[in-house]
């Protein structure tokens, strides 16, 4: 088995699109104007920033935790946009707490609606409070502080509004089925057991959106590849779920900056 194949999720592990609560996602459709001080910097910011400088690219293994990985990435991006600082957020909390909300047990993934509940209602913790390990272990550690909450989330039903969100410098969490609209090599190797996958779109490379994956930084060179607007439109037509997040109203404690050395594992 190649390294590429060993990094792919197995069976039904991944995004649990069959149990997605679309009505719940609609509850989060509260959007305010982006902060003017940041919005003025967006064009230059979008073309110059390397998402791997901010996002945590970690190999999820075969735990089915891609939704939790993506949600942690969203928090890291929004915290950076709000403060200019970088922290590791807990993919374990993003995954296992959303599973609790979804009523899912085992390594069968979780939903974006479960993730939205964690992000906006329950709250998220840092990776140091609930470290991620590449084996299924939903036991919640004692003493974790869930003091990070996002206020603004927006589901997308068309690629144009999603692209406008990205053009504002904001992240979008994806939830797509394993299907013909995805990269053919990935589909043929990972689609047999059904299920889907969750990633994060953020910033642009030429006219395409950077897609931050959770199959490790060795995948595709840096863990990031690009999606075109047409590909996103096709994924939406095929039942893909996309939800944008913004740092507006982000609740977080006052934390000291941490060094970035060794941040991407």
Beta strands, then each sheet from edge to edge (+ up, - down):
strand 1: 152-156
strand 2: 172-177
strand 3: 196-205
strand 4: 208-212
strand 5: 224-227
strand 6: 241-246
sheet 1: 1+ 6- 2+ 3- 4+ 5-
end
